C-alpha cells in the first residue's frame, strides 16, 4: 500500500492526539474531585478508564491515514479489436449470368454472403458495389454504383448482395469504375472531414480520369490523398470473370488507391463469354492490372472457374486479420474509505463506552 500524501500522517496524528489528550484530561479533572472521595477501583476498571485516550489515538491514526490518500496499484490489461472496412465490388456484366452449374453471379453471391457474415462477426464493416457498362472505353459508358455503404449489419449486407443481377448497367465489364466507386465509398467521410467545403467529388473523379492522358490534371487527386493520409484497415475485394472492356482504365483508379494506401484484392476467374478484345490486348491489360494491384499492397488471385473463388476468399480472409491492440497500464485502487470506516468505528465504540459507564467511572 502506498500513501499519496504521507506528510499528512505526522501532522494529523499530532493534532488529533493532542486534542484527545486535552479532552480526556478535562473529563478526568471533573470526574475526580479529590482522592478521598473516589471509591477504589479494581485493575479492570482502571484499564477501562484509559480507553478514551486509546480511542482518540486510534481514531486519529486512522483518520490521518485516510487523509494521506492510501491506495494500492494493480496492472490492468485492455484488449481492443479494431475491425476493418471493406467493399465487395462485383462484376455485373452479362457473362456473370452464365455458368455450367448455376450462373456465376448466383455462385458468387452465395460465397459473398458467407464471407460477409464471417467478417462482420470479426468486427468488420462491409459494403457492396456493382459495375458493368456499355461497349465503349470512353467516359460515361462504364457504370458503377454503391449498393450498400459499409455497415456492421449482416442482414443489410446480405440483402444488398441478394439484389445483384447480371447486366444491371450493361453487358460489358467496367472494372475501373467499380474500383473507383468503391474507393470513394470508403474514403469520402475522411475526405469531407479533412477538406470540408474544399472537397469536390466530381473534381476528384475528373482528376483521376485525366491520369495518363495528354491533359493530365492529377494535382487535385494528389491533394486529396495528402489530406486524408494512408487509409489503414480498409480494403476492396473485386470480382470479375473477364478483362475490363469499357469505362475507366483500372490502372488509373489503382494509381489513386496506391497513393492512399488502400489495398485492392482482385479475384479473376475464367470468362464465360466474349470480352470483345483481341488476345494480345487481353494479355497486356491483364499484366498491367496485376502490376497495379500489387502496388497497392493487395493480391491478384486467379481461378480457372467460379468454384475456386471460395478458396481465394479464404486466403484473403486470413490475410485481412482484424487488428488486436493490447494495452497495459497501472491503475490505482483507493483505500481511503477503509480507514475512514475504521476511524468512525473507533469513535462509535468510544461513545458507547462513555454512554454505558461514564457515570460510574
C-alpha positions as CSV (number, residue, x, y, z in Angstrom):
1,X,0.0,0.0,0.0
2,X,1.2,3.5,-0.8
3,X,0.2,6.9,0.6
4,X,-0.1,9.8,-1.9
5,X,0.4,12.4,0.8
6,X,2.5,10.8,3.6
7,X,3.2,14.2,5.2
8,X,-0.4,14.3,6.3
9,X,0.3,11.3,8.6
10,X,2.6,13.2,11.0
11,X,0.6,16.5,11.0
12,X,-2.8,14.9,11.5
13,X,-1.7,12.4,14.2
14,X,-0.1,15.2,16.3
15,X,-3.2,17.4,16.1
16,X,-5.7,14.6,16.9
17,X,-3.6,13.1,19.7
18,X,-3.1,16.5,21.4
19,X,-6.8,17.1,21.1
20,X,-7.6,13.7,22.5
21,X,-5.2,14.2,25.4
22,X,-6.6,17.5,26.3
23,X,-10.2,16.2,26.1
24,X,-9.5,13.2,28.3
25,X,-7.6,15.2,30.9
26,X,-10.5,17.7,31.1
27,X,-13.0,14.9,31.7
28,X,-10.8,13.3,34.4
29,X,-10.5,16.6,36.2
30,X,-14.2,16.9,36.7
31,X,-14.8,13.2,37.4
32,X,-12.1,13.1,40.1
33,X,-12.6,15.9,42.6
34,X,-10.5,14.6,45.4
35,X,-8.7,11.4,46.2
36,X,-10.7,10.8,49.4
37,X,-14.0,10.9,47.5
38,X,-13.0,8.3,44.9
39,X,-14.1,4.7,45.6
40,X,-11.1,2.4,44.9
41,X,-11.5,0.6,41.6
42,X,-10.1,-2.7,40.5
43,X,-7.5,-3.2,37.8
44,X,-10.0,-3.9,35.1
45,X,-11.9,-0.7,35.7
46,X,-8.6,1.2,35.7
47,X,-8.0,-0.2,32.2
48,X,-11.4,0.9,31.1
49,X,-10.6,4.4,32.2
50,X,-7.7,4.5,29.8
51,X,-9.8,3.5,26.8
52,X,-10.9,7.1,25.7
53,X,-7.3,8.2,25.1
54,X,-6.6,4.9,23.3
55,X,-9.7,5.5,21.1
56,X,-8.5,9.0,20.4
57,X,-5.1,7.8,19.3
58,X,-6.5,5.0,17.1
59,X,-9.1,7.3,15.5
60,X,-6.5,10.0,14.8
61,X,-4.2,7.4,13.3
62,X,-6.8,6.0,11.0
63,X,-8.2,9.4,10.0
64,X,-4.7,10.7,9.3
65,X,-4.1,7.6,7.1
66,X,-7.3,8.4,5.2
67,X,-6.2,12.0,4.7
68,X,-2.9,10.7,3.3
69,X,-4.9,9.0,0.5
70,X,-3.8,5.4,0.7
71,X,-4.0,3.3,-2.4
72,X,-2.9,0.0,-4.0
73,X,-1.7,-0.4,-7.5
74,X,-2.6,-3.1,-10.0
75,X,-1.9,-3.9,-13.6
76,X,-4.9,-3.7,-16.0
77,X,-4.9,-5.2,-19.5
78,X,-7.2,-3.9,-22.1
79,X,-7.7,-5.8,-25.4
80,X,-9.3,-4.0,-28.3
81,X,-10.2,-5.5,-31.6
82,X,-10.3,-3.0,-34.5
83,X,-12.5,-4.2,-37.3
84,X,-11.8,-3.2,-40.9
85,X,-13.9,-1.6,-43.6
86,X,-14.3,-3.3,-46.9
87,X,-16.1,-3.0,-50.1
88,X,-17.1,-6.0,-52.2
89,X,-17.1,-4.9,-55.8
90,X,-18.9,-7.4,-58.1
91,X,-18.8,-7.6,-61.8
92,X,-22.4,-7.3,-63.1
93,X,-21.7,-7.8,-66.8
94,X,-23.8,-10.2,-69.0
95,X,-21.3,-13.0,-68.7
96,X,-21.9,-13.3,-65.0
97,X,-25.3,-14.7,-65.8
98,X,-23.8,-17.8,-67.4
99,X,-22.3,-21.0,-65.9
100,X,-22.4,-24.7,-66.2
101,X,-23.5,-25.2,-62.5
102,X,-25.7,-22.2,-62.0
103,X,-24.8,-18.7,-63.0
104,X,-21.5,-17.2,-61.9
105,X,-23.5,-14.4,-60.2
106,X,-25.5,-16.8,-58.1
107,X,-22.4,-18.7,-57.0
108,X,-20.5,-15.5,-56.2
109,X,-23.4,-14.2,-54.2
110,X,-23.6,-17.3,-52.1
111,X,-19.9,-17.1,-51.3
112,X,-20.1,-13.4,-50.5
113,X,-22.9,-13.8,-48.1
114,X,-20.9,-16.4,-46.2
115,X,-17.8,-14.2,-46.4
116,X,-19.6,-11.1,-45.1
117,X,-21.1,-13.0,-42.2
118,X,-17.7,-14.2,-41.1
119,X,-16.0,-10.8,-41.5
120,X,-18.8,-8.9,-39.7
121,X,-18.6,-11.4,-36.8
122,X,-14.9,-10.4,-36.5
123,X,-15.9,-6.7,-36.3
124,X,-15.6,-5.6,-39.9
125,X,-17.9,-3.2,-41.7
126,X,-18.8,-4.5,-45.2
127,X,-20.2,-2.6,-48.2
128,X,-21.3,-3.7,-51.6
129,X,-20.9,-2.2,-55.1
130,X,-21.6,-3.4,-58.6
131,X,-20.2,-2.4,-62.0
132,X,-20.8,-3.0,-65.7
133,X,-21.3,-0.9,-68.8
134,X,-21.8,-0.4,-72.5
135,X,-19.4,-1.1,-75.4
136,X,-17.2,1.9,-75.3
137,X,-14.0,2.8,-73.5
138,X,-14.9,6.5,-73.3
139,X,-16.2,8.1,-70.1
140,X,-19.9,7.8,-69.5
141,X,-20.2,4.2,-70.8
142,X,-18.9,2.4,-67.7
143,X,-21.2,2.4,-64.7
144,X,-20.7,1.5,-61.1
145,X,-22.9,2.2,-58.1
146,X,-22.7,1.6,-54.3
147,X,-25.4,-0.8,-53.4
148,X,-24.7,-0.6,-49.7
149,X,-22.2,1.5,-47.8
150,X,-20.0,-0.3,-45.2
151,X,-22.1,-1.5,-42.3
152,X,-21.9,-4.0,-39.5
153,X,-25.4,-5.2,-40.0
154,X,-25.1,-8.7,-41.6
155,X,-28.7,-8.8,-42.7
156,X,-28.4,-5.5,-44.6
157,X,-25.3,-6.7,-46.4
158,X,-26.9,-9.9,-47.4
159,X,-29.9,-8.1,-48.8
160,X,-27.5,-5.8,-50.8
161,X,-25.8,-8.9,-52.2
162,X,-29.1,-10.6,-53.0
163,X,-30.2,-7.8,-55.3
164,X,-27.2,-8.0,-57.6
165,X,-28.0,-9.2,-61.1
166,X,-26.1,-9.6,-64.4
167,X,-26.3,-6.7,-66.9
168,X,-27.5,-4.4,-64.2
169,X,-25.9,-1.4,-66.0
170,X,-24.9,-3.0,-69.3
171,X,-23.3,-6.1,-70.9
172,X,-19.6,-5.1,-70.6
173,X,-17.2,-5.1,-67.7
174,X,-16.2,-1.6,-66.3
175,X,-13.6,-2.8,-63.7
176,X,-12.0,0.7,-63.3
177,X,-15.4,2.3,-62.5
178,X,-16.0,-0.5,-60.0
179,X,-12.7,0.2,-58.2
180,X,-13.2,3.9,-58.2
181,X,-16.7,4.0,-56.8
182,X,-15.6,1.5,-54.1
183,X,-12.7,3.7,-53.2
184,X,-14.9,6.7,-52.8
185,X,-17.4,4.8,-50.6
186,X,-14.5,4.1,-48.2
187,X,-12.8,7.5,-48.1
188,X,-15.4,10.1,-48.5
189,X,-16.1,10.5,-44.8
190,X,-12.4,11.2,-44.2
191,X,-12.2,13.4,-47.3
192,X,-15.1,15.6,-46.2
193,X,-13.7,15.8,-42.7
194,X,-10.2,16.7,-43.8
195,X,-11.1,19.1,-46.6
196,X,-14.5,20.4,-45.6
197,X,-16.1,22.6,-48.3
198,X,-12.9,22.2,-50.4
199,X,-13.8,18.5,-51.1
200,X,-15.4,18.1,-54.6
201,X,-16.2,14.5,-55.6
202,X,-16.7,15.4,-59.3
203,X,-13.4,17.2,-59.4
204,X,-11.7,14.2,-57.8
205,X,-13.2,11.9,-60.4
206,X,-12.2,14.2,-63.2
207,X,-8.6,14.3,-61.8
208,X,-8.4,10.5,-61.7
209,X,-9.8,10.2,-65.2
210,X,-7.2,12.5,-66.5
211,X,-4.2,10.4,-65.3
212,X,-2.1,9.3,-68.2
213,X,-3.9,11.4,-70.7
214,X,-2.4,14.3,-72.7
215,X,-4.3,16.7,-70.4
216,X,-3.5,15.1,-67.1
217,X,-4.7,17.1,-64.1
218,X,-3.8,14.8,-61.2
219,X,-3.0,17.6,-58.8
220,X,-6.4,17.6,-57.0
221,X,-6.3,13.8,-56.6
222,X,-2.8,14.2,-55.0
223,X,-4.1,16.9,-52.7
224,X,-7.0,14.7,-51.5
225,X,-4.5,11.8,-51.0
226,X,-2.2,14.0,-48.9
227,X,-5.2,15.4,-46.9
228,X,-6.7,12.0,-45.9
229,X,-3.4,10.2,-45.5
230,X,-2.9,6.4,-45.6
231,X,-6.1,4.5,-45.2
232,X,-5.2,1.7,-42.8
233,X,-7.7,-1.0,-42.1
234,X,-9.5,-0.7,-45.4
235,X,-9.6,-2.9,-48.4
236,X,-11.6,-3.8,-51.6
237,X,-12.3,-7.2,-53.0
238,X,-13.1,-7.0,-56.6
239,X,-14.6,-10.0,-58.6
240,X,-14.6,-10.2,-62.4
241,X,-14.9,-13.0,-64.9
242,X,-13.4,-11.1,-67.7
243,X,-11.0,-8.3,-68.6
244,X,-12.2,-4.7,-68.5
245,X,-13.5,-3.6,-71.8
246,X,-15.3,-0.4,-71.1
247,X,-15.2,2.7,-68.9
248,X,-12.3,3.8,-66.7
249,X,-8.9,2.1,-67.1
250,X,-8.4,0.2,-63.8
251,X,-4.7,1.4,-63.7
252,X,-5.9,5.0,-63.1
253,X,-8.1,4.0,-60.1
254,X,-5.4,1.7,-58.8
255,X,-2.9,4.6,-59.0
256,X,-5.1,6.6,-56.6
257,X,-5.6,3.6,-54.3
258,X,-1.8,3.2,-54.1
259,X,-1.4,6.9,-53.1
260,X,-3.8,6.5,-50.2
261,X,-2.6,3.1,-49.0
262,X,-5.8,1.3,-49.9
263,X,-5.4,-2.4,-50.7
264,X,-7.2,-3.9,-53.6
265,X,-7.7,-7.7,-53.8
266,X,-8.5,-8.7,-57.3
267,X,-10.2,-12.1,-57.9
268,X,-10.4,-13.1,-61.5
269,X,-11.9,-16.3,-62.9
270,X,-12.2,-17.6,-66.4
271,X,-14.5,-15.5,-68.6
272,X,-17.8,-17.3,-69.5
273,X,-18.3,-15.0,-72.5
274,X,-16.6,-13.0,-75.2
275,X,-14.8,-9.9,-74.0
276,X,-14.6,-8.1,-77.3
277,X,-10.9,-7.8,-77.0
278,X,-8.1,-9.4,-79.1
279,X,-5.9,-12.0,-77.3
280,X,-2.9,-9.7,-77.3
281,X,-4.8,-6.8,-75.8
282,X,-6.3,-9.0,-73.2
283,X,-2.9,-10.2,-72.1
284,X,-1.5,-6.7,-72.0
285,X,-4.4,-5.4,-69.9
286,X,-4.2,-8.3,-67.5
287,X,-0.4,-7.8,-66.9
288,X,-0.8,-4.1,-66.4
289,X,-3.7,-4.7,-64.0
290,X,-1.8,-7.2,-62.0
291,X,1.2,-4.9,-61.5
292,X,-1.1,-2.0,-60.5
293,X,-3.0,-4.2,-58.0
294,X,0.2,-5.5,-56.4
295,X,1.5,-1.9,-55.9
296,X,-1.5,-1.2,-53.6
297,X,-0.3,-4.0,-51.3
298,X,-3.2,-6.2,-52.3
299,X,-3.3,-9.5,-54.1
300,X,-4.2,-10.7,-57.5
301,X,-5.9,-14.1,-57.5
302,X,-7.0,-16.3,-60.4
303,X,-9.2,-19.3,-60.6
304,X,-10.0,-21.4,-63.6
305,X,-13.7,-21.4,-62.6
306,X,-16.0,-19.8,-60.2
307,X,-15.9,-22.8,-57.8
308,X,-12.2,-21.9,-57.0
309,X,-13.2,-18.5,-55.8
310,X,-14.2,-19.8,-52.4
311,X,-10.6,-20.9,-51.7
312,X,-9.3,-17.5,-52.8
313,X,-11.7,-15.8,-50.4
314,X,-10.5,-17.9,-47.6
315,X,-6.9,-16.7,-48.4
316,X,-8.0,-13.1,-48.3
317,X,-9.9,-13.7,-45.1
318,X,-6.7,-15.0,-43.5
319,X,-4.6,-12.1,-44.9
320,X,-7.0,-9.4,-43.6
321,X,-6.9,-10.1,-39.9
322,X,-8.5,-7.7,-37.6
323,X,-6.0,-5.6,-35.6
324,X,-5.8,-6.5,-32.0
325,X,-4.4,-3.9,-29.6
326,X,-3.2,-5.0,-26.2
327,X,-2.7,-2.1,-23.7
328,X,-1.4,-2.5,-20.2
329,X,-1.5,0.3,-17.6
330,X,-1.2,0.6,-13.9
331,X,-4.3,1.7,-12.1
332,X,-4.9,2.9,-8.5
333,X,-7.4,1.5,-6.1
334,X,-8.2,3.9,-3.3
335,X,-8.3,2.5,0.3
336,X,-9.4,5.8,1.9
337,X,-12.9,4.6,2.8
338,X,-11.5,1.6,4.7
339,X,-9.5,3.9,7.0
340,X,-12.4,6.3,7.4
341,X,-14.7,3.5,8.3
342,X,-12.2,2.3,10.9
343,X,-11.9,5.7,12.4
344,X,-15.7,6.0,12.6
345,X,-15.9,2.6,14.2
346,X,-13.4,3.5,16.9
347,X,-15.3,6.7,17.7
348,X,-18.6,4.8,18.0
349,X,-17.0,2.3,20.4
350,X,-15.7,5.2,22.4
351,X,-19.1,6.8,22.5
352,X,-20.8,3.6,23.6
353,X,-18.3,3.1,26.4
354,X,-18.9,6.6,27.8
355,X,-22.6,6.3,27.5
356,X,-22.6,3.0,29.3
357,X,-20.1,3.6,32.0
358,X,-19.5,7.3,32.1
359,X,-21.4,7.9,35.3
360,X,-19.9,5.0,37.2
361,X,-16.4,5.9,36.0
